[in-house]
Amino acid sequence: MVLKVLFWYLLLILVIQQHLSNMAKESGIAKSIGDQKEDDIQEADQLLFNYLKTGQKVSKNKARYGEQQQQSYDNERNRKPSCDKCKFNLPAEQLCHIVEGKIDNEHGISRYFSPRGDGMLPGDIAWHHVKKSGKLDYEKGRVIKEALQGFQCKDCKYYMYSHRCLILKGTLEPEMSCAFIVKNGNGIEV
């Protein structure tokens, strides 16, 4: 009986890990890939500039953050905008770059939802801030020790072979990542 319960528990953990991995990848794609230019700046992008400058996020009330009702069909959910498809989403932490507090990755949505290809990439916004105010610390950069393949520091245009980053203070290993990764060949020219 104990082995049976342990088996189902381990299976559940594997399913949850796979689900989180898929959400992280979706968010990683939204925030790190695109042909955005500096002229593409949107209202939500300005809010990220403000957060980097002041450390203040927008309240859930002002952002009109809400959670959509669960859909019974995955296909229908995949078509609806939600936090996990937004470039400002930090899926593992259940946080947003610009809206304060915990968010629901799958069902949460705010008026600042910004999908892939809309406005500037968060890493390019951070780059503009860094040029004026200096590098960000690890906490603001949301550094993680191991990232998904394809979304690691070594894949980012701001990462240098000296294990330094143009955006973040300190040393970063190639397999690490942060919330501001911009894949090589994407976003604005550095």
MOMODA-V863260 format. One record per helix or strand of 2 or more residues. SS is the DSSP state (2 for helix, 1 for strand). FROM is the first residue (numbers start at 1). LEN is the number of residues. Records with the same first field share a line. If there is no record, write none. Layout:
SS = FROM-LEN ; FROM-LEN
This chain:
2 = 2-31 ; 38-3 ; 43-12 ; 60-4 ; 74-6 ; 83-3 ; 122-12 ; 138-4 ; 153-3
1 = 66-2 ; 89-2 ; 95-2 ; 108-2 ; 164-2
